[in-house]
Amino acid sequence: GLSHLESLVLSSNTIRPELPSELALLSRLRVLDLGSNGVLQPLPTQLGNLTSLKKLILSSSAFSGTLPTEIGRLSALRAIFIPHSSLTGTLPTELGLLTG
């Protein structure tokens, strides 16, 4: 299975209508690249379950809404890239609590 997957690159795709909820089951995932994607849905709150995630790439993506507050559960997160994305609103204060 994919339970040992550490890096998932889905950049430059058109994932519709939304990201699969099973993505949250990839507990060993360290890098998630969703950049340059045509997804028009909000980021799923289940991203907060990816506690081994160190790098999240959302640059040039068409995700709607804001970053979910559950992103504050990503205790290993060291880098998040969101330039040129369609996300709106302010960054969640939970990002300031991360120590990765």
Buried (B, 14 or more C-beta within 10 A) or exposed (E): EEEEBEEBEBBEEEBEEEBEEEBBBBEBBBBBBBBBBEBBBBBBBBBBBBBBBBBBBBBBBBBBEBBBEBBBBBEBBEEBBBEEBBBEEEEBEBBEEBEE
